[in-house]
Every structure is written in C-alpha cells, then in structure tokens.
Amino acid sequence: MWEDPIIQEIYQVREAHSHKFNNDLQAIYQDLKEQEKNSNRKFISYVPQFLKDVSVFQKKNLG
C-alpha cells in the first residue's frame, strides 16, 4: 500500500506531541490553546446555528 510521506510526517509529529504530554488529552488541549494564544494569528469560532423548524428537515430526509 502506498504511503504519503507528508501524512506520515504529520502522524509522527502528532505522536511526539502526544507522548510529550503522556497522552493526556486535557494537557494536549491546554498546550494547543496556549500556542494559539501566543501566536499572532487570528482564530475564529463560529456559533452553532440551530434549525428553527426541524419538521421540514425530517420530511425531506424521511420521505
């Protein structure tokens, strides 16, 4: 099976980062949030938009 070297590098970086925090998801999350805060990039979070009339969606997908 063919392996993409870029994807393999991403897996290696992710594994090393995870290992650095002993696979603790909370610690990994906190580190990523800290990196976001210290970067000069603008991050955007979108507020979820909920359907007002679910019946239209249900009819379309069920019938």
PDB file of N, CA, C and O in Angstrom, chain B, residues numbered from 101:
ATOM      1  N   MET B 101       0.840  -1.184   0.000  1.00  0.00           N
ATOM      2  CA  MET B 101       0.000   0.000   0.000  1.00  0.00           C
ATOM      3  C   MET B 101       0.881   1.243   0.000  1.00  0.00           C
ATOM      4  O   MET B 101       1.870   1.315   0.729  1.00  0.00           O
ATOM      5  N   TRP B 102       0.516   2.210  -0.818  1.00  0.00           N
ATOM      6  CA  TRP B 102       1.272   3.438  -0.941  1.00  0.00           C
ATOM      7  C   TRP B 102       1.079   4.303   0.303  1.00  0.00           C
ATOM      8  O   TRP B 102      -0.035   4.414   0.815  1.00  0.00           O
ATOM      9  N   GLU B 103       2.150   4.912   0.785  1.00  0.00           N
ATOM     10  CA  GLU B 103       2.081   5.793   1.951  1.00  0.00           C
ATOM     11  C   GLU B 103       2.524   7.185   1.558  1.00  0.00           C
ATOM     12  O   GLU B 103       3.552   7.364   0.906  1.00  0.00           O
ATOM     13  N   ASP B 104       1.756   8.147   1.953  1.00  0.00           N
ATOM     14  CA  ASP B 104       2.059   9.546   1.670  1.00  0.00           C
ATOM     15  C   ASP B 104       3.068  10.037   2.701  1.00  0.00           C
ATOM     16  O   ASP B 104       2.782   9.991   3.898  1.00  0.00           O
ATOM     17  N   PRO B 105       4.241  10.505   2.274  1.00  0.00           N
ATOM     18  CA  PRO B 105       5.259  10.936   3.232  1.00  0.00           C
ATOM     19  C   PRO B 105       4.825  12.144   4.065  1.00  0.00           C
ATOM     20  O   PRO B 105       5.258  12.293   5.208  1.00  0.00           O
ATOM     21  N   ILE B 106       3.994  12.988   3.516  1.00  0.00           N
ATOM     22  CA  ILE B 106       3.518  14.159   4.275  1.00  0.00           C
ATOM     23  C   ILE B 106       2.602  13.709   5.403  1.00  0.00           C
ATOM     24  O   ILE B 106       2.712  14.181   6.535  1.00  0.00           O
ATOM     25  N   ILE B 107       1.699  12.793   5.083  1.00  0.00           N
ATOM     26  CA  ILE B 107       0.789  12.262   6.107  1.00  0.00           C
ATOM     27  C   ILE B 107       1.582  11.534   7.180  1.00  0.00           C
ATOM     28  O   ILE B 107       1.278  11.662   8.366  1.00  0.00           O
ATOM     29  N   GLN B 108       2.583  10.779   6.784  1.00  0.00           N
ATOM     30  CA  GLN B 108       3.414  10.066   7.752  1.00  0.00           C
ATOM     31  C   GLN B 108       4.125  11.044   8.682  1.00  0.00           C
ATOM     32  O   GLN B 108       4.249  10.787   9.879  1.00  0.00           O
ATOM     33  N   GLU B 109       4.591  12.162   8.134  1.00  0.00           N
ATOM     34  CA  GLU B 109       5.248  13.176   8.968  1.00  0.00           C
ATOM     35  C   GLU B 109       4.262  13.779   9.961  1.00  0.00           C
ATOM     36  O   GLU B 109       4.609  14.019  11.118  1.00  0.00           O
ATOM     37  N   ILE B 110       3.037  14.023   9.513  1.00  0.00           N
ATOM     38  CA  ILE B 110       2.006  14.560  10.409  1.00  0.00           C
ATOM     39  C   ILE B 110       1.745  13.579  11.546  1.00  0.00           C
ATOM     40  O   ILE B 110       1.636  13.983  12.704  1.00  0.00           O
ATOM     41  N   TYR B 111       1.646  12.295  11.221  1.00  0.00           N
ATOM     42  CA  TYR B 111       1.436  11.274  12.247  1.00  0.00           C
ATOM     43  C   TYR B 111       2.590  11.266  13.252  1.00  0.00           C
ATOM     44  O   TYR B 111       2.362  11.135  14.455  1.00  0.00           O
ATOM     45  N   GLN B 112       3.814  11.405  12.772  1.00  0.00           N
ATOM     46  CA  GLN B 112       4.976  11.393  13.657  1.00  0.00           C
ATOM     47  C   GLN B 112       4.976  12.607  14.586  1.00  0.00           C
ATOM     48  O   GLN B 112       5.262  12.481  15.776  1.00  0.00           O
ATOM     49  N   VAL B 113       4.658  13.774  14.045  1.00  0.00           N
ATOM     50  CA  VAL B 113       4.621  14.994  14.862  1.00  0.00           C
ATOM     51  C   VAL B 113       3.513  14.884  15.903  1.00  0.00           C
ATOM     52  O   VAL B 113       3.705  15.232  17.068  1.00  0.00           O
ATOM     53  N   ARG B 114       2.357  14.398  15.472  1.00  0.00           N
ATOM     54  CA  ARG B 114       1.230  14.242  16.401  1.00  0.00           C
ATOM     55  C   ARG B 114       1.563  13.247  17.509  1.00  0.00           C
ATOM     56  O   ARG B 114       1.243  13.479  18.675  1.00  0.00           O
ATOM     57  N   GLU B 115       2.201  12.149  17.147  1.00  0.00           N
ATOM     58  CA  GLU B 115       2.580  11.133  18.130  1.00  0.00           C
ATOM     59  C   GLU B 115       3.598  11.686  19.123  1.00  0.00           C
ATOM     60  O   GLU B 115       3.503  11.424  20.322  1.00  0.00           O
ATOM     61  N   ALA B 116       4.567  12.445  18.631  1.00  0.00           N
ATOM     62  CA  ALA B 116       5.589  13.040  19.511  1.00  0.00           C
ATOM     63  C   ALA B 116       4.949  14.051  20.463  1.00  0.00           C
ATOM     64  O   ALA B 116       5.297  14.108  21.642  1.00  0.00           O
ATOM     65  N   HIS B 117       4.019  14.842  19.948  1.00  0.00           N
ATOM     66  CA  HIS B 117       3.336  15.837  20.789  1.00  0.00           C
ATOM     67  C   HIS B 117       2.506  15.139  21.862  1.00  0.00           C
ATOM     68  O   HIS B 117       2.500  15.555  23.020  1.00  0.00           O
ATOM     69  N   SER B 118       1.815  14.091  21.476  1.00  0.00           N
ATOM     70  CA  SER B 118       1.018  13.322  22.419  1.00  0.00           C
ATOM     71  C   SER B 118       1.895  12.676  23.492  1.00  0.00           C
ATOM     72  O   SER B 118       1.550  12.677  24.674  1.00  0.00           O
ATOM     73  N   HIS B 119       3.014  12.134  23.070  1.00  0.00           N
ATOM     74  CA  HIS B 119       3.939  11.483  24.003  1.00  0.00           C
ATOM     75  C   HIS B 119       4.526  12.500  24.993  1.00  0.00           C
ATOM     76  O   HIS B 119       4.760  12.180  26.158  1.00  0.00           O
ATOM     77  N   LYS B 120       4.757  13.714  24.518  1.00  0.00           N
ATOM     78  CA  LYS B 120       5.297  14.781  25.373  1.00  0.00           C
ATOM     79  C   LYS B 120       4.394  15.037  26.579  1.00  0.00           C
ATOM     80  O   LYS B 120       4.871  15.395  27.656  1.00  0.00           O
ATOM     81  N   PHE B 121       3.085  14.849  26.387  1.00  0.00           N
ATOM     82  CA  PHE B 121       2.112  15.091  27.454  1.00  0.00           C
ATOM     83  C   PHE B 121       1.548  13.795  28.019  1.00  0.00           C
ATOM     84  O   PHE B 121       0.476  13.784  28.625  1.00  0.00           O
ATOM     85  N   ASN B 122       2.279  12.702  27.813  1.00  0.00           N
ATOM     86  CA  ASN B 122       1.896  11.407  28.372  1.00  0.00           C
ATOM     87  C   ASN B 122       0.477  11.007  27.945  1.00  0.00           C
ATOM     88  O   ASN B 122      -0.265  10.397  28.714  1.00  0.00           O
ATOM     89  N   ASN B 123       0.116  11.359  26.713  1.00  0.00           N
ATOM     90  CA  ASN B 123      -1.198  11.055  26.124  1.00  0.00           C
ATOM     91  C   ASN B 123      -2.372  11.627  26.918  1.00  0.00           C
ATOM     92  O   ASN B 123      -3.490  11.122  26.824  1.00  0.00           O
ATOM     93  N   ASP B 124      -2.122  12.669  27.693  1.00  0.00           N
ATOM     94  CA  ASP B 124      -3.172  13.329  28.474  1.00  0.00           C
ATOM     95  C   ASP B 124      -3.874  14.350  27.578  1.00  0.00           C
ATOM     96  O   ASP B 124      -3.307  15.397  27.264  1.00  0.00           O
ATOM     97  N   LEU B 125      -5.113  14.043  27.164  1.00  0.00           N
ATOM     98  CA  LEU B 125      -5.827  14.906  26.223  1.00  0.00           C
ATOM     99  C   LEU B 125      -6.041  16.313  26.765  1.00  0.00           C
ATOM    100  O   LEU B 125      -5.962  17.284  26.012  1.00  0.00           O
ATOM    101  N   GLN B 126      -6.306  16.432  28.039  1.00  0.00           N
ATOM    102  CA  GLN B 126      -6.511  17.755  28.634  1.00  0.00           C
ATOM    103  C   GLN B 126      -5.231  18.575  28.542  1.00  0.00           C
ATOM    104  O   GLN B 126      -5.282  19.760  28.212  1.00  0.00           O
ATOM    105  N   ALA B 127      -4.090  17.967  28.827  1.00  0.00           N
ATOM    106  CA  ALA B 127      -2.808  18.671  28.756  1.00  0.00           C
ATOM    107  C   ALA B 127      -2.478  19.046  27.307  1.00  0.00           C
ATOM    108  O   ALA B 127      -1.959  20.132  27.047  1.00  0.00           O
ATOM    109  N   ILE B 128      -2.778  18.150  26.374  1.00  0.00           N
ATOM    110  CA  ILE B 128      -2.541  18.445  24.955  1.00  0.00           C
ATOM    111  C   ILE B 128      -3.410  19.620  24.525  1.00  0.00           C
ATOM    112  O   ILE B 128      -2.939  20.534  23.847  1.00  0.00           O
ATOM    113  N   TYR B 129      -4.681  19.593  24.922  1.00  0.00           N
ATOM    114  CA  TYR B 129      -5.603  20.678  24.591  1.00  0.00           C
ATOM    115  C   TYR B 129      -5.102  22.007  25.152  1.00  0.00           C
ATOM    116  O   TYR B 129      -5.084  23.018  24.449  1.00  0.00           O
ATOM    117  N   GLN B 130      -4.701  21.999  26.410  1.00  0.00           N
ATOM    118  CA  GLN B 130      -4.206  23.233  27.036  1.00  0.00           C
ATOM    119  C   GLN B 130      -2.972  23.751  26.313  1.00  0.00           C
ATOM    120  O   GLN B 130      -2.830  24.960  26.129  1.00  0.00           O
ATOM    121  N   ASP B 131      -2.079  22.861  25.901  1.00  0.00           N
ATOM    122  CA  ASP B 131      -0.888  23.279  25.167  1.00  0.00           C
ATOM    123  C   ASP B 131      -1.259  23.900  23.829  1.00  0.00           C
ATOM    124  O   ASP B 131      -0.700  24.929  23.448  1.00  0.00           O
ATOM    125  N   LEU B 132      -2.194  23.289  23.113  1.00  0.00           N
ATOM    126  CA  LEU B 132      -2.609  23.837  21.823  1.00  0.00           C
ATOM    127  C   LEU B 132      -3.278  25.199  21.985  1.00  0.00           C
ATOM    128  O   LEU B 132      -3.052  26.106  21.184  1.00  0.00           O
ATOM    129  N   LYS B 133      -4.099  25.338  23.020  1.00  0.00           N
ATOM    130  CA  LYS B 133      -4.734  26.637  23.279  1.00  0.00           C
ATOM    131  C   LYS B 133      -3.683  27.695  23.626  1.00  0.00           C
ATOM    132  O   LYS B 133      -3.811  28.850  23.220  1.00  0.00           O
ATOM    133  N   GLU B 134      -2.653  27.311  24.368  1.00  0.00           N
ATOM    134  CA  GLU B 134      -1.563  28.236  24.718  1.00  0.00           C
ATOM    135  C   GLU B 134      -0.805  28.651  23.456  1.00  0.00           C
ATOM    136  O   GLU B 134      -0.434  29.814  23.301  1.00  0.00           O
ATOM    137  N   GLN B 135      -0.579  27.696  22.563  1.00  0.00           N
ATOM    138  CA  GLN B 135       0.091  28.018  21.303  1.00  0.00           C
ATOM    139  C   GLN B 135      -0.745  28.993  20.478  1.00  0.00           C
ATOM    140  O   GLN B 135      -0.206  29.920  19.873  1.00  0.00           O
ATOM    141  N   GLU B 136      -2.054  28.787  20.455  1.00  0.00           N
ATOM    142  CA  GLU B 136      -2.946  29.718  19.759  1.00  0.00           C
ATOM    143  C   GLU B 136      -2.824  31.113  20.347  1.00  0.00           C
ATOM    144  O   GLU B 136      -2.701  32.099  19.620  1.00  0.00           O
ATOM    145  N   LYS B 137      -2.858  31.185  21.678  1.00  0.00           N
ATOM    146  CA  LYS B 137      -2.805  32.474  22.370  1.00  0.00           C
ATOM    147  C   LYS B 137      -1.497  33.208  22.078  1.00  0.00           C
ATOM    148  O   LYS B 137      -1.494  34.429  21.918  1.00  0.00           O
ATOM    149  N   ASN B 138      -0.394  32.475  22.007  1.00  0.00           N
ATOM    150  CA  ASN B 138       0.912  33.091  21.810  1.00  0.00           C
ATOM    151  C   ASN B 138       1.234  33.379  20.347  1.00  0.00           C
ATOM    152  O   ASN B 138       2.221  34.052  20.051  1.00  0.00           O
ATOM    153  N   SER B 139       0.420  32.882  19.442  1.00  0.00           N
ATOM    154  CA  SER B 139       0.679  33.143  18.024  1.00  0.00           C
ATOM    155  C   SER B 139       0.098  34.507  17.645  1.00  0.00           C
ATOM    156  O   SER B 139      -0.703  35.083  18.382  1.00  0.00           O
ATOM    157  N   ASN B 140       0.502  34.989  16.526  1.00  0.00           N
ATOM    158  CA  ASN B 140      -0.026  36.268  16.036  1.00  0.00           C
ATOM    159  C   ASN B 140      -1.149  36.063  15.037  1.00  0.00           C
ATOM    160  O   ASN B 140      -1.479  36.966  14.268  1.00  0.00           O
ATOM    161  N   ARG B 141      -1.727  34.890  15.049  1.00  0.00           N
ATOM    162  CA  ARG B 141      -2.797  34.575  14.117  1.00  0.00           C
ATOM    163  C   ARG B 141      -4.159  34.883  14.727  1.00  0.00           C
ATOM    164  O   ARG B 141      -4.332  34.882  15.946  1.00  0.00           O
ATOM    165  N   LYS B 142      -5.103  35.143  13.860  1.00  0.00           N
ATOM    166  CA  LYS B 142      -6.465  35.397  14.294  1.00  0.00           C
ATOM    167  C   LYS B 142      -7.262  34.102  14.154  1.00  0.00           C
ATOM    168  O   LYS B 142      -7.305  33.514  13.074  1.00  0.00           O
ATOM    169  N   PHE B 143      -7.886  33.659  15.231  1.00  0.00           N
ATOM    170  CA  PHE B 143      -8.694  32.447  15.228  1.00  0.00           C
ATOM    171  C   PHE B 143     -10.160  32.836  15.342  1.00  0.00           C
ATOM    172  O   PHE B 143     -10.528  33.725  16.110  1.00  0.00           O
ATOM    173  N   ILE B 144     -10.979  32.157  14.567  1.00  0.00           N
ATOM    174  CA  ILE B 144     -12.410  32.453  14.533  1.00  0.00           C
ATOM    175  C   ILE B 144     -13.178  31.225  14.985  1.00  0.00           C
ATOM    176  O   ILE B 144     -12.913  30.115  14.524  1.00  0.00           O
ATOM    177  N   SER B 145     -14.118  31.422  15.877  1.00  0.00           N
ATOM    178  CA  SER B 145     -15.023  30.352  16.299  1.00  0.00           C
ATOM    179  C   SER B 145     -16.424  30.749  15.858  1.00  0.00           C
ATOM    180  O   SER B 145     -16.881  31.861  16.120  1.00  0.00           O
ATOM    181  N   TYR B 146     -17.082  29.843  15.202  1.00  0.00           N
ATOM    182  CA  TYR B 146     -18.438  30.104  14.753  1.00  0.00           C
ATOM    183  C   TYR B 146     -19.433  29.549  15.758  1.00  0.00           C
ATOM    184  O   TYR B 146     -19.282  28.432  16.253  1.00  0.00           O
ATOM    185  N   VAL B 147     -20.440  30.336  16.049  1.00  0.00           N
ATOM    186  CA  VAL B 147     -21.500  29.913  16.946  1.00  0.00           C
ATOM    187  C   VAL B 147     -22.403  28.959  16.166  1.00  0.00           C
ATOM    188  O   VAL B 147     -22.789  29.269  15.039  1.00  0.00           O
ATOM    189  N   PRO B 148     -22.746  27.809  16.739  1.00  0.00           N
ATOM    190  CA  PRO B 148     -23.612  26.880  16.005  1.00  0.00           C
ATOM    191  C   PRO B 148     -24.977  27.494  15.736  1.00  0.00           C
ATOM    192  O   PRO B 148     -25.537  28.190  16.584  1.00  0.00           O
ATOM    193  N   GLN B 149     -25.503  27.230  14.555  1.00  0.00           N
ATOM    194  CA  GLN B 149     -26.825  27.720  14.197  1.00  0.00           C
ATOM    195  C   GLN B 149     -27.773  26.526  14.206  1.00  0.00           C
ATOM    196  O   GLN B 149     -27.545  25.527  13.523  1.00  0.00           O
ATOM    197  N   PHE B 150     -28.816  26.645  14.973  1.00  0.00           N
ATOM    198  CA  PHE B 150     -29.765  25.553  15.123  1.00  0.00           C
ATOM    199  C   PHE B 150     -30.950  25.750  14.186  1.00  0.00           C
ATOM    200  O   PHE B 150     -31.349  26.879  13.901  1.00  0.00           O
ATOM    201  N   LEU B 151     -31.506  24.638  13.712  1.00  0.00           N
ATOM    202  CA  LEU B 151     -32.683  24.697  12.860  1.00  0.00           C
ATOM    203  C   LEU B 151     -33.880  25.136  13.681  1.00  0.00           C
ATOM    204  O   LEU B 151     -34.099  24.652  14.791  1.00  0.00           O
ATOM    205  N   LYS B 152     -34.650  26.055  13.125  1.00  0.00           N
ATOM    206  CA  LYS B 152     -35.842  26.515  13.833  1.00  0.00           C
ATOM    207  C   LYS B 152     -37.009  25.560  13.591  1.00  0.00           C
ATOM    208  O   LYS B 152     -37.787  25.285  14.505  1.00  0.00           O
ATOM    209  N   ASP B 153     -37.132  25.053  12.363  1.00  0.00           N
ATOM    210  CA  ASP B 153     -38.231  24.165  12.025  1.00  0.00           C
ATOM    211  C   ASP B 153     -37.659  22.819  11.600  1.00  0.00           C
ATOM    212  O   ASP B 153     -37.294  22.630  10.440  1.00  0.00           O
ATOM    213  N   VAL B 154     -37.582  21.901  12.531  1.00  0.00           N
ATOM    214  CA  VAL B 154     -36.986  20.594  12.285  1.00  0.00           C
ATOM    215  C   VAL B 154     -37.881  19.741  11.400  1.00  0.00           C
ATOM    216  O   VAL B 154     -37.382  18.852  10.711  1.00  0.00           O
ATOM    217  N   SER B 155     -39.175  19.980  11.396  1.00  0.00           N
ATOM    218  CA  SER B 155     -40.106  19.146  10.629  1.00  0.00           C
ATOM    219  C   SER B 155     -39.801  19.200   9.135  1.00  0.00           C
ATOM    220  O   SER B 155     -39.971  18.193   8.448  1.00  0.00           O
ATOM    221  N   VAL B 156     -39.362  20.325   8.618  1.00  0.00           N
ATOM    222  CA  VAL B 156     -39.011  20.442   7.203  1.00  0.00           C
ATOM    223  C   VAL B 156     -37.841  19.523   6.891  1.00  0.00           C
ATOM    224  O   VAL B 156     -37.848  18.833   5.871  1.00  0.00           O
ATOM    225  N   PHE B 157     -36.856  19.509   7.744  1.00  0.00           N
ATOM    226  CA  PHE B 157     -35.689  18.658   7.575  1.00  0.00           C
ATOM    227  C   PHE B 157     -36.076  17.187   7.638  1.00  0.00           C
ATOM    228  O   PHE B 157     -35.591  16.383   6.842  1.00  0.00           O
ATOM    229  N   GLN B 158     -36.948  16.829   8.580  1.00  0.00           N
ATOM    230  CA  GLN B 158     -37.354  15.436   8.754  1.00  0.00           C
ATOM    231  C   GLN B 158     -38.138  14.940   7.540  1.00  0.00           C
ATOM    232  O   GLN B 158     -37.913  13.821   7.079  1.00  0.00           O
ATOM    233  N   LYS B 159     -39.043  15.745   7.024  1.00  0.00           N
ATOM    234  CA  LYS B 159     -39.850  15.351   5.850  1.00  0.00           C
ATOM    235  C   LYS B 159     -38.957  15.148   4.642  1.00  0.00           C
ATOM    236  O   LYS B 159     -39.151  14.202   3.879  1.00  0.00           O
ATOM    237  N   LYS B 160     -37.992  16.017   4.461  1.00  0.00           N
ATOM    238  CA  LYS B 160     -37.108  15.951   3.307  1.00  0.00           C
ATOM    239  C   LYS B 160     -36.258  14.680   3.339  1.00  0.00           C
ATOM    240  O   LYS B 160     -36.046  14.059   2.298  1.00  0.00           O
ATOM    241  N   ASN B 161     -35.768  14.284   4.519  1.00  0.00           N
ATOM    242  CA  ASN B 161     -34.867  13.157   4.633  1.00  0.00           C
ATOM    243  C   ASN B 161     -35.572  11.817   4.882  1.00  0.00           C
ATOM    244  O   ASN B 161     -34.972  10.763   4.674  1.00  0.00           O
ATOM    245  N   LEU B 162     -36.812  11.842   5.316  1.00  0.00           N
ATOM    246  CA  LEU B 162     -37.519  10.598   5.614  1.00  0.00           C
ATOM    247  C   LEU B 162     -38.448  10.183   4.469  1.00  0.00           C
ATOM    248  O   LEU B 162     -38.813   9.012   4.362  1.00  0.00           O
ATOM    249  N   GLY B 163     -38.817  11.099   3.648  1.00  0.00           N
ATOM    250  CA  GLY B 163     -39.840  10.745   2.691  1.00  0.00           C
ATOM    251  C   GLY B 163     -39.410  10.841   1.315  1.00  0.00           C
ATOM    252  O   GLY B 163     -40.190  10.566   0.404  1.00  0.00           O
TER     253      GLY B 163
END
